[in-house]
Amino acid sequence: MTELRRRMIEDMQLQGLTSGTQQAYVRAVRVLAEHYHRSPDQLTDEQLREFFLYLMRGKGLAKATLINYRAAIKFLFTTTLRRPLPVLQLIRSERQRKLPVILSREEVQRLLSLVRDPCIRMCLTMIYSCGLRLREGTRLQVCDIHSSRMLVHVRNGKGGKDRYVPLPQRSLELLRAYWVQERPRPWLFPNHREDDRPMWRERPYHALKAVLRKSKIEKAVSVHTLRHSYATHLLEAGVNLRVIQEILGHQSPKTTAVYTHLTPAVLHGLRTTLDGLMAPL
């Protein structure tokens, strides 16, 4: 490890950045160093300008990835190197607000029923039924399930924050059947039997992709789609958007507001309400 990387990692630790953010920042800076075959502290402002033009024109990166590169390089130069970087003021790449892919309840049930591995199936079931992120689902521990309170303790979520989410009765029943069969401990979903490590994130991802082909669902589905679907299904059922925000662990209500798009169920309820309001006209 170079001295510069060590200092940057220490600075990120001092500022309380999560391990995931630290890894993403280190990867971005490594790409910059490999692009010019030299240490980033030896680069000129003009070279950094050319690098971002290369990312935007040549690499065709997603907006979110470009924003991450900007944040990582800004941290390196302004915090670790204490060097102002005027070129960063030129870079503006707002995130594109696209509607998320949503599965119907029947489609979710079809996908989960096709997963043969009981451990992966239960993990994906928890991700959907509790609105979890992939990492949150794979790192659940047995002690995180509070059956007496019907809650799940989500540890170290995005931004390093803990939260509690409701545990549906059916999920508890499935968990108990899973426990009798697998007897996992301490991780609810170990990577393999007799393994003391949590499940690798790639396993649910590849399992879902495999059953997606069998299901003949023609949507761009990922594990995160289960979380999007959960939030949309709650909204369709009349759950308040502020409550959904708390369950999902969103810091800003703007993030949760993406689920207010007009799904068929929401549109049907809206039509009924509008018809009632306008009937006296």
C-alpha positions as MATLAB code, in Angstrom:
seq = 'MTELRRRMIEDMQLQGLTSGTQQAYVRAVRVLAEHYHRSPDQLTDEQLREFFLYLMRGKGLAKATLINYRAAIKFLFTTTLRRPLPVLQLIRSERQRKLPVILSREEVQRLLSLVRDPCIRMCLTMIYSCGLRLREGTRLQVCDIHSSRMLVHVRNGKGGKDRYVPLPQRSLELLRAYWVQERPRPWLFPNHREDDRPMWRERPYHALKAVLRKSKIEKAVSVHTLRHSYATHLLEAGVNLRVIQEILGHQSPKTTAVYTHLTPAVLHGLRTTLDGLMAPL';
ca = [
       0.000    0.000    0.000;
       1.362    3.394   -0.963;
       1.738    6.165    1.590;
      -0.829    8.294   -0.235;
      -3.448    5.531   -0.173;
      -2.793    4.890    3.514;
      -3.261    8.579    4.329;
      -6.469    8.777    2.289;
      -7.934    5.703    4.007;
      -7.059    7.143    7.418;
      -8.694   10.464    6.490;
     -11.837    8.642    5.376;
     -11.888    6.715    8.652;
     -11.496    9.953   10.630;
     -14.450   11.457    8.769;
     -16.593    8.398    9.477;
     -17.114    7.238    5.894;
     -18.547    3.729    5.668;
     -16.388    0.822    4.518;
     -18.367    0.613    1.269;
     -17.739    4.284    0.502;
     -14.064    3.906    1.355;
     -13.687    0.981   -1.041;
     -15.498    2.859   -3.825;
     -13.290    5.934   -3.362;
     -10.102    3.873   -3.371;
     -11.190    2.112   -6.584;
     -11.908    5.427   -8.303;
      -8.524    6.890   -7.354;
      -6.796    3.685   -8.488;
      -8.430    4.041  -11.924;
      -7.091    7.606  -12.102;
      -3.562    6.475  -11.178;
      -3.605    3.598  -13.674;
      -4.890    5.868  -16.432;
      -1.768    8.054  -16.230;
       0.622    5.436  -14.782;
       1.658    7.780  -12.003;
       0.665    8.814   -8.506;
      -2.369   11.156   -8.456;
      -0.503   13.781   -6.427;
       1.783   14.294   -9.447;
      -1.063   15.117  -11.836;
      -1.822   18.599  -13.115;
      -5.204   20.290  -13.224;
      -5.205   19.903  -17.005;
      -4.658   16.147  -16.722;
      -7.557   15.860  -14.285;
      -9.740   17.822  -16.698;
      -8.785   15.438  -19.497;
      -9.502   12.446  -17.247;
     -13.080   13.543  -16.563;
     -13.627   14.255  -20.250;
     -12.391   10.727  -20.917;
     -14.848    9.305  -18.389;
     -17.760   11.259  -19.857;
     -16.976   10.748  -23.528;
     -15.013    7.541  -23.823;
     -16.259    5.360  -20.984;
     -19.928    6.241  -21.178;
     -20.316    5.861  -17.421;
     -23.630    6.047  -15.655;
     -24.389    9.347  -13.947;
     -24.133    7.809  -10.484;
     -20.699    6.331  -11.259;
     -19.409    9.658  -12.547;
     -20.651   11.378   -9.407;
     -18.772    8.802   -7.337;
     -15.533    9.474   -9.261;
     -15.941   13.185   -8.672;
     -16.542   12.703   -4.935;
     -13.557   10.342   -4.568;
     -11.090   12.591   -6.391;
     -12.415   15.661   -4.615;
     -11.831   13.943   -1.264;
      -8.286   12.963   -2.222;
      -7.243   16.447   -3.341;
      -9.157   18.711   -0.967;
      -8.946   16.607    2.211;
      -5.837   14.415    1.974;
      -3.592   16.542   -0.263;
      -5.013   19.894    0.914;
      -4.884   21.042   -2.679;
      -7.719   23.083   -4.235;
      -9.042   21.653   -7.464;
     -10.865   24.331   -9.527;
     -11.618   21.875  -12.343;
     -14.130   20.087  -10.111;
     -16.349   23.163  -10.224;
     -16.852   22.561  -13.955;
     -18.141   19.030  -13.518;
     -21.897   18.888  -13.226;
     -23.616   15.548  -13.638;
     -27.014   15.392  -12.023;
     -28.517   11.980  -11.400;
     -31.184   10.931  -13.847;
     -34.455   10.285  -12.059;
     -35.773    7.151  -13.711;
     -38.762    5.212  -12.487;
     -37.699    1.932  -10.884;
     -38.649   -1.435  -12.334;
     -41.545   -2.869  -10.324;
     -42.767   -6.449  -10.067;
     -46.372   -7.304   -9.312;
     -47.081   -9.407   -6.231;
     -47.759  -12.394   -8.467;
     -44.421  -11.910  -10.256;
     -42.559  -11.723   -6.939;
     -44.216  -14.939   -5.783;
     -43.378  -16.642   -9.078;
     -39.704  -15.674   -8.895;
     -39.223  -16.708   -5.270;
     -40.955  -20.039   -5.820;
     -38.451  -20.907   -8.556;
     -35.395  -20.499   -6.286;
     -34.382  -24.007   -5.216;
     -31.670  -23.258   -2.635;
     -33.586  -22.802    0.676;
     -30.998  -20.422    2.097;
     -30.997  -18.119   -0.927;
     -34.794  -18.340   -1.263;
     -35.274  -17.302    2.371;
     -32.747  -14.493    1.998;
     -34.554  -13.098   -1.042;
     -37.881  -13.499    0.751;
     -36.611  -11.382    3.644;
     -35.232   -8.769    1.253;
     -38.681   -8.419   -0.318;
     -40.898   -8.786    2.746;
     -38.830   -6.334    4.833;
     -37.695   -3.934    2.101;
     -33.990   -4.612    2.638;
     -30.967   -3.760    0.552;
     -28.938   -6.736   -0.679;
     -26.138   -6.251    1.846;
     -28.639   -5.794    4.678;
     -30.344   -9.063    3.784;
     -27.228  -11.197    3.438;
     -25.795   -9.935    6.747;
     -28.795  -10.602    8.962;
     -27.985  -12.515   12.140;
     -30.263  -14.893   14.024;
     -30.338  -12.461   16.956;
     -31.701   -9.717   14.672;
     -35.104  -11.429   14.444;
     -37.299  -10.176   17.313;
     -40.331  -12.458   17.035;
     -41.968  -11.177   20.249;
     -42.035   -7.632   18.861;
     -42.398   -8.718   15.200;
     -39.428   -6.586   14.205;
     -36.146   -7.111   12.359;
     -33.053   -5.246   13.519;
     -31.180   -3.992   10.447;
     -27.587   -3.286   11.424;
     -25.171   -0.924    9.738;
     -27.420    0.056    6.844;
     -26.577    2.715    4.307;
     -24.660    5.510    6.005;
     -23.803    3.174    8.903;
     -27.277    3.560   10.418;
     -29.321    0.936   12.270;
     -33.089    0.685   12.030;
     -35.996   -1.621   12.855;
     -38.422   -2.841   10.186;
     -41.717   -4.732   10.596;
     -41.592   -8.517   10.327;
     -44.659   -9.957    8.571;
     -46.294  -12.977   10.219;
     -45.839  -15.111    7.078;
     -42.118  -14.271    6.974;
     -41.776  -15.375   10.583;
     -43.480  -18.676    9.775;
     -41.127  -19.244    6.835;
     -38.134  -18.315    8.984;
     -39.112  -20.869   11.628;
     -39.447  -23.613    9.016;
     -36.098  -22.565    7.550;
     -34.516  -22.633   11.015;
     -35.719  -26.181   11.678;
     -34.179  -27.319    8.395;
     -30.899  -25.366    8.363;
     -30.106  -24.402   11.997;
     -27.980  -21.370   10.981;
     -25.860  -19.491   13.542;
     -24.736  -16.751   14.010;
     -25.496  -15.594   10.458;
     -29.076  -16.202    9.397;
     -27.854  -16.846    5.850;
     -24.326  -18.289    5.959;
     -22.335  -18.527    2.771;
     -22.370  -22.315    3.036;
     -23.358  -24.833    5.702;
     -20.904  -24.995    8.586;
     -19.607  -21.606    7.435;
     -19.138  -18.724    9.872;
     -19.240  -16.102    7.115;
     -22.350  -14.314    5.799;
     -23.621  -15.119    2.339;
     -21.677  -13.581   -0.520;
     -23.745  -10.947   -2.301;
     -23.150  -12.629   -5.661;
     -25.122  -15.742   -4.710;
     -28.608  -14.124   -4.480;
     -27.794  -12.021   -7.537;
     -26.929  -14.995   -9.755;
     -29.790  -17.110   -8.368;
     -32.326  -14.406   -9.198;
     -30.938  -13.954  -12.703;
     -31.198  -17.710  -13.299;
     -34.851  -17.983  -12.238;
     -35.720  -14.790  -14.102;
     -35.029  -16.610  -17.372;
     -37.254  -19.506  -16.307;
     -40.076  -17.206  -15.179;
     -40.326  -15.538  -18.606;
     -40.709  -12.155  -16.896;
     -39.396   -9.666  -19.435;
     -38.230   -6.933  -17.085;
     -34.772   -5.673  -16.111;
     -34.922   -7.259  -12.664;
     -32.195   -7.162  -10.014;
     -32.231   -8.015   -6.309;
     -32.886   -4.332   -5.589;
     -36.093   -4.619   -7.647;
     -37.560   -6.609   -4.743;
     -37.037   -3.609   -2.453;
     -38.590   -1.256   -5.026;
     -41.545   -3.603   -5.393;
     -42.008   -3.826   -1.615;
     -42.176   -0.031   -1.306;
     -44.617    0.282   -4.202;
     -46.859   -2.463   -2.831;
     -46.979   -0.682    0.552;
     -47.929    2.560   -1.165;
     -50.641    0.807   -3.163;
     -52.000   -0.596    0.098;
     -52.354    2.936    1.500;
     -49.286    3.099    3.765;
     -48.160    6.671    4.405;
     -45.090    7.763    2.422;
     -43.386    9.008    5.594;
     -43.741    5.553    7.160;
     -42.296    3.933    4.036;
     -39.346    6.332    4.241;
     -38.599    5.172    7.801;
     -38.877    1.498    6.902;
     -36.563    1.823    3.916;
     -34.055    3.933    5.825;
     -34.108    6.839    3.379;
     -32.522   10.006    4.684;
     -34.512   12.279    2.403;
     -38.226   12.063    1.553;
     -37.256   12.952   -2.032;
     -35.716    9.494   -2.379;
     -38.933    7.803   -1.269;
     -41.069   10.062   -3.456;
     -39.984    8.103   -6.544;
     -42.586    5.495   -5.553;
     -45.463    7.939   -6.017;
     -45.643    7.139   -9.744;
     -49.041    6.024  -11.039;
     -49.102    2.255  -10.817;
     -52.344    0.533  -11.938;
     -53.489    0.033   -8.330;
     -52.795    3.657   -7.372;
     -54.454    4.893  -10.561;
     -57.571    2.791   -9.859;
     -57.862    4.228   -6.347;
     -57.313    7.721   -7.710;
     -60.083    7.287  -10.278;
     -62.497    6.132   -7.563;
     -61.632    9.145   -5.392;
     -61.870   11.605   -8.275;
     -65.210   10.168   -9.397;
     -66.571   10.651   -5.890;
     -65.265   14.205   -5.645;
     -66.601   15.264   -9.019;
     -69.993   13.483   -8.863;
     -71.879   16.583   -7.567;
     -70.755   18.734  -10.489;
];
